[in-house]
């Protein structure tokens, strides 16, 4: 059974309308994970329904400029249907600025959300090695 998200205005009901008494498990992680949360709950959230702030096809290098703008404005944005937070944007820009051109071209072959996730994974690995005693 998928967990449900508690309705922001009515704690006796989930976002998708199921009464709280009928829900066996609530999703408590913030933000909720799409693969783990009730799909109806997830798609009815206000952030999920807002229009994209930017769209970038695969291979479009202007994605990095949009990420720089997110960092500069200190405001999350929705890119290609995925909400990108400030930390993810800043880490992606940091990794992008410090890798070689051939690696940049390989990253550009990925969709925007996968490019961001790959940069976050690189940052995590590098940071974990640096903090190891």
C-alpha positions as a Markdown table, in Angstrom:
| # | Residue | x | y | z |
|---|---|---|---|---|
| 1 | Unk | 0.0 | 0.0 | 0.0 |
| 2 | Unk | 1.3 | 3.4 | -0.9 |
| 3 | Unk | 1.4 | 6.1 | 1.8 |
| 4 | Unk | -0.7 | 9.2 | 1.4 |
| 5 | Unk | 0.1 | 12.8 | 2.1 |
| 6 | Unk | -1.9 | 14.6 | 4.8 |
| 7 | Unk | -4.1 | 17.4 | 3.3 |
| 8 | Unk | -2.6 | 20.8 | 4.2 |
| 9 | Unk | -5.9 | 22.3 | 5.2 |
| 10 | Unk | -7.7 | 19.2 | 6.6 |
| 11 | Unk | -5.8 | 16.9 | 8.8 |
| 12 | Unk | -8.7 | 14.4 | 8.7 |
| 13 | Unk | -8.1 | 13.7 | 5.0 |
| 14 | Unk | -5.3 | 13.0 | 2.6 |
| 15 | Unk | -4.6 | 15.2 | -0.4 |
| 16 | Unk | -6.3 | 12.7 | -2.8 |
| 17 | Unk | -9.5 | 12.7 | -0.6 |
| 18 | Unk | -9.2 | 9.4 | 1.3 |
| 19 | Unk | -10.3 | 10.0 | 4.9 |
| 20 | Unk | -7.6 | 9.8 | 7.6 |
| 21 | Unk | -9.3 | 6.9 | 9.3 |
| 22 | Unk | -8.9 | 4.8 | 6.1 |
| 23 | Unk | -5.2 | 5.6 | 5.6 |
| 24 | Unk | -2.9 | 2.9 | 7.1 |
| 25 | Unk | 0.3 | 4.8 | 6.5 |
| 26 | Unk | 1.3 | 8.5 | 6.0 |
| 27 | Unk | 4.2 | 9.8 | 4.0 |
| 28 | Unk | 6.3 | 12.0 | 6.3 |
| 29 | Unk | 9.3 | 12.7 | 4.1 |
| 30 | Unk | 9.5 | 16.2 | 2.8 |
| 31 | Unk | 9.2 | 16.5 | -0.2 |
| 32 | Unk | 7.4 | 13.3 | -0.9 |
| 33 | Unk | 8.9 | 10.7 | -3.3 |
| 34 | Unk | 6.9 | 10.1 | -6.4 |
| 35 | Unk | 7.8 | 6.4 | -6.5 |
| 36 | Unk | 6.7 | 5.9 | -2.9 |
| 37 | Unk | 3.7 | 8.2 | -2.4 |
| 38 | Unk | 0.2 | 7.8 | -3.7 |
| 39 | Unk | 0.2 | 9.1 | -7.3 |
| 40 | Unk | -3.1 | 11.0 | -6.8 |
| 41 | Unk | -1.7 | 12.7 | -3.7 |
| 42 | Unk | 1.5 | 13.6 | -5.5 |
| 43 | Unk | -0.1 | 15.0 | -8.6 |
| 44 | Unk | -2.7 | 17.1 | -6.6 |
| 45 | Unk | 0.0 | 19.0 | -4.7 |
| 46 | Unk | 0.1 | 22.7 | -5.6 |
| 47 | Unk | 3.8 | 22.5 | -6.6 |
| 48 | Unk | 3.2 | 19.6 | -9.0 |
| 49 | Unk | 0.5 | 21.4 | -10.9 |
| 50 | Unk | 2.3 | 24.7 | -11.4 |
| 51 | Unk | 3.7 | 25.4 | -14.9 |
| 52 | Unk | 7.3 | 24.9 | -15.8 |
| 53 | Unk | 9.6 | 27.9 | -15.2 |
| 54 | Unk | 11.9 | 26.7 | -17.9 |
| 55 | Unk | 12.1 | 23.9 | -20.5 |
| 56 | Unk | 15.4 | 22.6 | -21.9 |
| 57 | Unk | 15.7 | 19.8 | -24.4 |
| 58 | Unk | 18.4 | 17.2 | -23.9 |
| 59 | Unk | 21.8 | 18.7 | -25.0 |
| 60 | Unk | 20.8 | 22.3 | -24.3 |
| 61 | Unk | 23.7 | 24.0 | -22.5 |
| 62 | Unk | 21.4 | 26.9 | -21.4 |
| 63 | Unk | 20.2 | 24.6 | -18.6 |
| 64 | Unk | 23.3 | 25.7 | -16.7 |
| 65 | Unk | 22.4 | 29.3 | -17.1 |
| 66 | Unk | 18.9 | 28.6 | -15.7 |
| 67 | Unk | 20.5 | 26.8 | -12.7 |
| 68 | Unk | 22.8 | 29.8 | -12.2 |
| 69 | Unk | 19.7 | 32.0 | -12.1 |
| 70 | Unk | 18.1 | 29.7 | -9.5 |
| 71 | Unk | 21.2 | 30.2 | -7.3 |
| 72 | Unk | 21.3 | 33.9 | -7.9 |
| 73 | Unk | 17.6 | 34.4 | -7.1 |
| 74 | Unk | 17.7 | 32.0 | -4.2 |
| 75 | Unk | 14.4 | 30.6 | -5.4 |
| 76 | Unk | 13.6 | 27.0 | -6.5 |
| 77 | Unk | 12.2 | 26.6 | -10.0 |
| 78 | Unk | 10.4 | 23.9 | -12.0 |
| 79 | Unk | 12.4 | 22.7 | -15.0 |
| 80 | Unk | 11.0 | 20.2 | -17.4 |
| 81 | Unk | 8.4 | 19.1 | -14.9 |
| 82 | Unk | 10.9 | 18.6 | -12.0 |
| 83 | Unk | 11.3 | 21.1 | -9.1 |
| 84 | Unk | 14.9 | 22.0 | -8.6 |
| 85 | Unk | 15.9 | 23.3 | -5.2 |
| 86 | Unk | 18.7 | 25.9 | -4.6 |
| 87 | Unk | 21.2 | 23.3 | -3.2 |
| 88 | Unk | 20.9 | 21.0 | -6.2 |
| 89 | Unk | 21.3 | 23.9 | -8.6 |
| 90 | Unk | 24.4 | 25.2 | -6.8 |
| 91 | Unk | 26.0 | 21.8 | -6.6 |
| 92 | Unk | 25.3 | 21.2 | -10.3 |
| 93 | Unk | 26.9 | 24.6 | -11.2 |
| 94 | Unk | 29.9 | 23.9 | -8.9 |
| 95 | Unk | 30.5 | 20.5 | -10.6 |
| 96 | Unk | 29.9 | 21.9 | -14.1 |
| 97 | Unk | 32.5 | 24.6 | -13.5 |
| 98 | Unk | 35.1 | 22.1 | -12.4 |
| 99 | Unk | 34.9 | 19.4 | -15.0 |
| 100 | Unk | 36.6 | 19.1 | -18.4 |
| 101 | Unk | 34.8 | 19.9 | -21.6 |
| 102 | Unk | 34.6 | 16.3 | -22.7 |
| 103 | Unk | 32.8 | 15.3 | -19.5 |
| 104 | Unk | 30.5 | 18.3 | -19.9 |
| 105 | Unk | 29.5 | 17.0 | -23.4 |
| 106 | Unk | 28.8 | 13.6 | -21.9 |
| 107 | Unk | 26.6 | 15.2 | -19.2 |
| 108 | Unk | 24.7 | 17.1 | -21.8 |
| 109 | Unk | 23.5 | 13.9 | -23.4 |
| 110 | Unk | 21.3 | 13.3 | -20.3 |
| 111 | Unk | 17.9 | 14.8 | -19.6 |
| 112 | Unk | 18.0 | 17.8 | -17.3 |
| 113 | Unk | 16.9 | 15.9 | -14.1 |
| 114 | Unk | 19.4 | 13.1 | -14.7 |
| 115 | Unk | 22.2 | 15.7 | -15.3 |
| 116 | Unk | 21.4 | 17.3 | -12.0 |
| 117 | Unk | 21.2 | 13.9 | -10.2 |
| 118 | Unk | 24.6 | 12.9 | -11.7 |
| 119 | Unk | 26.2 | 16.1 | -10.5 |
| 120 | Unk | 24.8 | 15.7 | -7.0 |
| 121 | Unk | 26.2 | 12.1 | -7.0 |
| 122 | Unk | 29.6 | 13.3 | -8.1 |
| 123 | Unk | 29.6 | 16.0 | -5.4 |
| 124 | Unk | 28.5 | 13.5 | -2.7 |
| 125 | Unk | 31.3 | 11.1 | -3.7 |
| 126 | Unk | 34.0 | 13.8 | -3.7 |
| 127 | Unk | 32.7 | 15.2 | -0.4 |
| 128 | Unk | 32.7 | 11.8 | 1.2 |
| 129 | Unk | 36.3 | 11.2 | 0.2 |
| 130 | Unk | 37.4 | 14.6 | 1.4 |
| 131 | Unk | 35.8 | 14.0 | 4.8 |
| 132 | Unk | 37.1 | 10.5 | 5.3 |
| 133 | Unk | 39.7 | 10.3 | 8.2 |
